[in-house]
Amino acid sequence: MNKVDLLSLIPLWILSSAAILNFFSISIRRNHKVIFIITLVSLLVDFIFLTSYSIRHQQSVEPLLVIDGFGIFNIGLIVLTTLMVVMMSYAYFEQREERKEEYYILIILAALGSAILVISKHFASLFLGLEILSVSLYALIAYLRKRERSDEAGIKYLILAAFSSAFLLFGMALLYAATGTMSFQGLADWLAAHREVSPLVWCGFGMLTVGVGFKLGVVPFHMWTPDVYEGAPAPVTAFIATVSKGGMIALLVRFFTTVQGHQLTLLVTVFTVLAVASMFVGNFLALRQSNVKRLLAYSSISHVGYLLVAFLAGGDLGTQAITFYLVAYFITTLGAFGIIATLSDKERDAELIEDYRGLLWRRPLTAIVFSAMLLSLAGIPLTAGFIGKFYVIAAGVRTSHWLLVFALVINSVIGLYYYIRVIAVMFDQRENVRTSEELHPLVYIISSFTMALLGLMLIWLGVHPEEMLTLIRNTL
């Protein structure tokens, strides 16, 4: 490893150093505010460095990583999203009695794992990043130890994630046995040199699909999603729905593009079935929910199905559509779960639909921001979600994936119903008996600033998406 390689890995070094610094700070003295500031500053420094990083050429850190425009953009998105999660986490944990400081170490390590995923070009680095992410999530999901559902969600995720990791490892082993390589490019060269793909390679791809499918929460590997979303603390749920899934999607795009997976008809067929099933199952199950966190969990399953439309379209337009959709989805999901975190109290999260009855008359600005986030998830014009869906549909139409396009349109209409149902409850004039506790002024300011910023970003991307689209085109 030379000097250039070390410089290109600075974003990862900053995250690692932040986790170590927090560890030593906690060992000296516990102070929630100090740990929060260290984490916030570290993420800001990392993001500033990434924005000033000049991508003149592709930098490979052999044999595991590749630093290019796609990787830098996605690391920046991960770091900025983690920054937002940390800001809403301070307000959320300040009113709870649990030891708060270790949470920030775990959230930084989880972001580090996702960052490694998006720049991986080798199965070894893929598995390393995935395990750093997964092990951190085990503890984050069960962080509120006094809540039974939190412990239950953590154990469920631990068991199912272990199974998915086993499938992933077995798939890697089969591909290595058949091709003699563990690098993405080596696998691509082997596929190009062999017209007939052996059954062993297909089995390897199948095992990989199971492991990746679990991390994305696509049907039929979605069983963990509603329970984990419901049991985890609201900021952790936001992190899982955004950074965790976004990192895996970026990795999948890189892998599929490198090995030219769009030429493997069987693999395309499998992902087409997964996409259609995820859209319909996610939306139909969301219709039956009275718990907002479970509703958003099933909604996230359908949104991964939408993303797979652009993923299967491939090409530059498909990659750009995926990237923009991720940006829009991250903002929207952070805002939705941020509102849940803001309205939660010491006893439980504000997760029932009834908790939001009459919210417009009690906290009008909060209700307006939450409504905007839900409308964006539904894909209503003037929101970032509409532009994201438009580009996904455009990518699907360009490659004549009509089945996927029609499924997306139909499911967008279905999804509109349960989003509008939550908004209608907030506009109900009957007052709900449950009221949230008054927050400390500093906590209230941080929480309000975060939600206002996300709301402005949502509308800005919906009205003026040109700048973000130009940035994506220039970077990728």
C-alpha positions in Angstrom: 0.0 0.0 0.0 1.5 3.3 -1.1 0.9 6.9 -0.1 -1.9 7.5 -2.6 -3.7 4.4 -1.3 -3.5 5.7 2.2 -4.8 9.2 1.2 -7.7 7.6 -0.6 -8.7 5.7 2.5 -8.9 8.8 4.7 -12.7 8.7 4.9 -12.5 5.3 6.4 -9.7 6.3 8.8 -11.8 9.3 10.0 -14.7 7.0 10.9 -12.4 4.5 12.6 -10.6 7.2 14.6 -13.9 8.7 15.7 -15.0 5.3 17.1 -11.7 4.9 18.9 -11.8 8.5 20.3 -15.3 7.9 21.6 -14.2 4.7 23.2 -11.3 6.4 25.1 -13.5 9.3 26.1 -16.1 7.0 27.6 -13.4 5.2 29.5 -12.3 8.5 31.1 -15.7 10.0 31.8 -19.2 9.4 30.6 -20.8 12.5 29.1 -23.6 12.3 26.6 -23.1 15.8 25.2 -19.3 15.4 24.7 -19.6 12.0 22.9 -22.4 13.5 20.7 -20.1 16.5 19.8 -17.2 14.3 19.0 -19.3 12.1 16.8 -20.9 15.1 15.1 -17.6 16.9 14.4 -16.0 13.7 13.1 -18.9 13.1 10.6 -18.8 16.7 9.5 -15.0 16.6 8.9 -15.5 13.3 7.0 -18.2 14.8 4.8 -16.3 18.0 4.1 -13.3 15.9 3.1 -15.4 13.9 0.7 -17.0 17.0 -0.9 -13.5 18.3 -1.6 -12.2 15.0 -2.8 -11.2 15.3 -6.5 -12.0 12.2 -8.6 -9.6 12.4 -11.5 -9.1 8.7 -12.0 -10.1 5.4 -10.5 -7.9 4.5 -7.5 -7.7 0.8 -6.7 -6.4 -0.3 -3.3 -5.5 -3.8 -4.4 -6.9 -6.3 -4.1 -9.9 -5.4 -2.1 -11.2 -1.8 -2.7 -11.8 0.6 -5.5 -12.2 4.4 -4.9 -14.1 6.0 -7.7 -16.9 8.6 -8.2 -19.7 6.1 -7.5 -18.0 5.0 -4.2 -17.2 8.5 -3.0 -20.7 9.7 -3.7 -22.3 6.8 -1.8 -19.8 7.2 1.1 -20.8 10.8 1.3 -24.4 9.9 1.3 -23.8 7.4 4.1 -21.8 9.9 6.2 -24.4 12.6 5.8 -27.3 10.3 6.6 -25.4 9.0 9.7 -24.9 12.6 10.7 -28.7 13.2 10.5 -29.4 10.0 12.5 -26.9 11.1 15.2 -28.7 14.5 15.4 -32.1 12.9 16.0 -30.5 10.3 18.3 -29.3 13.0 20.7 -32.9 14.2 21.3 -34.2 10.7 21.4 -31.7 9.3 24.0 -31.4 12.4 26.1 -34.8 11.7 27.7 -34.0 8.0 28.4 -32.2 6.5 31.3 -30.1 3.9 29.4 -26.4 4.5 29.1 -26.2 6.5 25.9 -22.5 6.9 25.1 -21.8 3.4 23.6 -24.6 4.0 21.1 -22.4 6.5 19.1 -19.5 4.0 18.8 -21.9 1.4 17.4 -23.5 3.9 14.9 -20.1 5.0 13.6 -18.9 1.4 13.2 -22.1 0.5 11.3 -21.5 3.5 9.0 -17.9 2.3 8.5 -19.2 -1.2 7.5 -21.6 0.3 4.9 -18.8 2.6 3.6 -16.6 -0.5 3.0 -19.4 -2.2 1.2 -19.9 0.5 -1.4 -16.2 0.5 -2.4 -15.7 -3.3 -2.3 -14.5 -5.2 -5.4 -13.6 -8.4 -3.7 -15.7 -11.0 -1.7 -13.3 -10.7 1.2 -13.9 -6.9 1.7 -17.6 -7.4 1.0 -17.9 -9.9 3.9 -15.7 -7.7 6.1 -17.9 -4.7 5.6 -21.1 -6.7 5.9 -20.0 -8.2 9.3 -18.9 -4.8 10.7 -22.3 -3.5 9.8 -24.3 -6.5 11.0 -22.5 -7.0 14.4 -23.0 -3.3 15.1 -26.7 -3.6 14.2 -27.2 -6.5 16.6 -26.4 -4.3 19.5 -28.1 -1.2 18.1 -31.4 -3.0 17.6 -31.5 -4.3 21.2 -30.0 -1.1 22.7 -33.0 -0.3 24.8 -32.6 -3.4 27.1 -35.5 -2.6 29.3 -38.0 -3.1 26.4 -38.9 -6.7 25.7 -39.6 -6.0 22.0 -36.2 -4.5 21.6 -34.5 -7.6 22.9 -36.7 -9.8 20.9 -36.0 -7.8 17.7 -32.2 -8.0 18.4 -32.3 -11.8 18.9 -34.4 -12.3 15.7 -32.1 -10.2 13.6 -29.0 -12.0 15.1 -30.4 -15.5 14.2 -31.6 -14.6 10.8 -28.5 -12.5 9.9 -26.3 -15.5 10.9 -28.3 -17.7 8.5 -28.0 -15.1 5.7 -24.2 -14.8 6.3 -23.9 -18.5 6.1 -25.6 -18.5 2.7 -23.4 -15.6 1.6 -20.2 -17.4 2.6 -21.3 -20.7 1.0 -22.1 -18.8 -2.2 -18.7 -17.2 -2.2 -17.1 -20.6 -1.6 -18.9 -22.2 -4.5 -18.0 -19.4 -6.9 -14.3 -19.6 -5.8 -14.4 -23.4 -6.3 -15.8 -23.0 -9.8 -13.8 -20.0 -11.0 -10.7 -19.8 -8.8 -11.1 -16.2 -8.0 -12.8 -14.0 -5.4 -12.6 -10.6 -7.1 -15.5 -9.2 -9.0 -13.4 -8.5 -12.1 -11.9 -12.0 -12.0 -15.4 -13.5 -11.9 -16.3 -11.3 -14.8 -13.3 -12.5 -16.8 -14.2 -16.1 -16.1 -17.8 -15.6 -17.2 -16.6 -13.9 -20.4 -14.3 -16.8 -21.2 -17.0 -19.5 -20.7 -20.1 -19.6 -22.8 -21.8 -22.1 -20.6 -22.2 -21.3 -16.9 -21.8 -24.4 -14.8 -24.4 -25.5 -12.2 -21.9 -24.8 -9.5 -21.7 -21.2 -10.5 -25.5 -20.9 -10.6 -25.7 -22.4 -7.1 -23.1 -19.8 -6.0 -25.2 -17.0 -7.5 -28.3 -18.4 -5.9 -26.7 -18.5 -2.4 -25.4 -14.9 -2.9 -29.0 -13.8 -3.9 -30.4 -15.3 -0.6 -27.8 -13.5 1.5 -28.2 -10.1 -0.3 -32.0 -10.6 -0.4 -32.1 -10.8 3.4 -30.1 -7.6 3.9 -32.3 -5.8 1.5 -35.5 -7.2 3.0 -37.0 -8.3 -0.3 -39.8 -10.9 -0.5 -39.5 -13.8 0.5 -36.6 -12.8 2.8 -38.5 -10.0 4.5 -39.7 -11.8 7.6 -37.4 -9.9 10.0 -38.2 -6.4 8.7 -41.5 -5.5 10.5 -40.4 -7.0 13.9 -37.0 -5.3 13.8 -38.4 -1.9 12.7 -41.0 -2.1 15.5 -38.6 -3.2 18.2 -35.6 -1.1 17.5 -35.2 2.5 18.7 -36.6 4.9 16.1 -33.2 6.4 15.1 -31.8 2.9 14.7 -34.8 2.0 12.5 -34.1 5.0 10.4 -30.5 3.9 10.0 -31.4 0.4 9.0 -33.9 1.6 6.5 -31.4 4.0 4.9 -27.7 3.4 5.4 -27.8 -0.4 5.8 -30.0 -1.0 2.8 -28.4 1.7 0.7 -24.9 0.3 1.2 -26.1 -3.1 0.1 -27.9 -1.7 -3.0 -24.7 0.2 -4.0 -22.6 -2.9 -3.6 -25.2 -4.9 -5.7 -25.0 -2.3 -8.5 -21.2 -2.4 -8.5 -21.1 -6.3 -8.6 -23.8 -6.6 -11.2 -22.2 -4.0 -13.5 -18.7 -5.6 -13.1 -19.8 -9.1 -13.9 -22.3 -7.9 -16.6 -25.1 -9.7 -14.8 -27.7 -8.2 -17.1 -26.5 -10.7 -19.7 -27.3 -13.6 -17.4 -31.0 -14.3 -18.2 -31.7 -16.6 -15.3 -30.3 -14.1 -12.8 -32.4 -11.2 -14.3 -35.5 -13.4 -14.1 -34.9 -14.1 -10.5 -34.5 -10.4 -9.6 -37.6 -9.6 -11.7 -39.7 -12.1 -9.6 -38.2 -10.6 -6.4 -39.0 -7.1 -7.5 -42.6 -7.8 -8.4 -43.2 -9.9 -5.3 -41.7 -7.2 -3.0 -43.9 -4.5 -4.5 -47.2 -6.3 -4.1 -46.5 -8.1 -0.8 -45.0 -5.0 0.8 -48.0 -2.8 -0.2 -50.8 -5.3 0.6 -49.4 -6.1 4.0 -48.9 -2.3 4.7 -52.7 -1.9 4.1 -53.4 -3.9 7.3 -51.2 -2.1 9.7 -52.2 0.1 12.6 -48.6 0.5 13.7 -46.7 3.3 11.9 -43.3 1.6 12.3 -44.6 -1.7 10.9 -46.4 0.2 8.1 -43.1 1.9 7.1 -41.4 -1.4 7.3 -43.6 -3.0 4.7 -43.4 0.2 2.7 -39.6 -0.1 2.7 -40.0 -3.6 1.2 -42.1 -2.2 -1.7 -39.6 0.6 -2.2 -36.7 -1.9 -2.6 -38.9 -3.5 -5.3 -39.2 -0.1 -7.0 -35.4 0.3 -6.9 -34.9 -3.1 -8.5 -36.7 -1.7 -11.6 -33.9 0.7 -12.2 -31.3 -1.9 -11.1 -32.6 -4.4 -13.8 -32.7 -1.6 -16.4 -28.9 -1.1 -15.9 -26.8 1.3 -17.9 -26.0 4.9 -17.0 -29.6 5.9 -16.7 -30.4 3.0 -14.4 -27.5 3.8 -12.1 -28.4 7.5 -12.1 -32.0 6.6 -11.3 -31.0 4.4 -8.4 -28.6 7.0 -7.0 -31.2 9.8 -7.1 -33.9 7.5 -5.7 -31.6 6.6 -2.8 -31.0 10.3 -2.0 -34.8 11.0 -2.1 -35.6 7.9 -0.1 -33.0 8.6 2.5 -34.3 12.1 3.1 -37.9 10.9 3.3 -37.3 8.0 5.6 -35.1 10.0 7.9 -37.8 12.6 8.2 -40.6 10.1 8.8 -38.7 8.2 11.6 -37.3 11.5 12.9 -40.9 12.6 13.6 -41.6 9.3 15.3 -38.5 9.8 17.5 -39.5 13.4 18.3 -43.0 12.4 19.5 -41.8 9.4 21.5 -41.5 9.5 25.3 -39.6 7.5 28.0 -42.1 4.7 28.0 -42.5 3.8 24.3 -42.2 5.2 20.8 -45.0 7.1 19.1 -45.7 4.1 16.8 -49.5 3.7 16.8 -51.6 5.5 14.2 -53.8 6.7 17.1 -50.9 8.5 18.6 -51.1 10.9 15.6 -54.8 11.7 15.9 -55.3 15.5 15.9 -51.5 16.2 15.6 -52.1 19.0 13.1 -54.0 21.0 15.8 -51.5 20.2 18.6 -48.2 20.5 16.7 -48.9 21.9 13.2 -45.4 22.2 11.9 -44.6 18.6 12.9 -47.7 17.4 11.2 -46.9 19.3 8.0 -43.4 17.9 7.8 -44.6 14.3 8.5 -47.3 14.8 5.8 -44.7 15.9 3.3 -42.6 12.9 4.1 -45.5 10.5 3.6 -46.5 12.2 0.3 -43.0 11.9 -0.9 -43.0 8.1 -0.2 -46.3 8.0 -2.2 -44.6 9.8 -5.1 -46.7 12.9 -5.1 -45.5 15.8 -7.4 -43.4 18.6 -5.8 -41.6 16.1 -3.6 -38.3 14.3 -4.1 -40.1 11.0 -4.1 -42.0 11.9 -7.3 -38.8 12.8 -9.2 -37.2 9.6 -7.9 -40.1 7.4 -9.2 -40.2 9.3 -12.5 -36.5 8.4 -13.2 -37.0 4.8 -12.1 -39.9 4.5 -14.5 -38.0 6.2 -17.3 -35.1 3.7 -16.8 -37.6 0.8 -17.0 -39.4 2.2 -20.1 -36.1 2.8 -21.9 -35.1 -0.9 -21.5 -38.7 -2.1 -22.2 -39.2 -3.7 -18.7 -43.0 -3.2 -19.1 -44.0 -5.8 -16.5 -41.9 -4.0 -13.8 -43.1 -0.6 -14.9 -46.8 -1.6 -14.7 -46.2 -3.2 -11.4 -44.6 -0.1 -10.1 -47.4 2.2 -11.3 -50.1 -0.1 -9.8 -48.4 -0.4 -6.5 -47.8 3.3 -6.3 -51.6 3.8 -6.4 -52.1 1.1 -3.7 -49.4 2.7 -1.5 -51.1 6.0 -1.7 -54.1 4.7 0.3 -52.2 3.9 3.5 -50.1 7.0 3.4 -53.2 9.1 3.1 -54.8 7.2 5.9 -52.1 8.3 8.3 -52.4 11.9 7.1 -56.2 11.9 7.6 -55.7 10.8 11.2 -53.4 13.8 11.8 -56.0 16.1 10.4 -58.8 14.7 12.6 -60.0 17.4 15.0 -60.6 15.0 17.9 -57.8 15.4 20.4 -55.8 12.4 21.4 -55.4 11.8 25.1 -51.7 11.0 24.8 -49.4 14.0 24.7 -45.6 14.0 24.4 -43.5 15.3 27.2 -41.9 18.8 27.1 -38.3 18.5 25.9 -35.3 20.4 27.1 -34.8 23.6 25.0 -31.5 22.3 23.5 -33.0 18.9 22.7 -36.0 20.6 21.1 -33.8 23.0 19.0 -31.7 20.1 17.7 -34.7 18.0 16.9 -36.6 20.9 15.2 -33.6 21.9 13.2 -33.0 18.4 11.9 -36.7 18.0 10.8 -36.8 21.4 9.2 -33.6 20.7 7.3 -34.9 17.4 6.0 -38.2 19.0 5.0 -36.5 21.8 3.0 -34.3 19.3 1.3 -37.3 17.2 0.4 -39.1 20.1 -1.3 -35.9 21.5 -2.9 -35.2 18.2 -4.6 -38.8 17.9 -5.7 -38.9 21.4 -7.2 -35.3 21.8 -8.4 -33.8 18.4 -9.0 -31.4 19.6 -11.8 -28.5 20.4 -9.5 -28.6 17.0 -7.8 -29.0 15.2 -11.1 -26.1 17.1 -12.6 -23.9 16.2 -9.6 -24.8 12.5 -9.9 -24.0 12.5 -13.7 -20.7 14.3 -13.1 -19.7 12.0 -10.3 -20.7 8.7 -11.7 
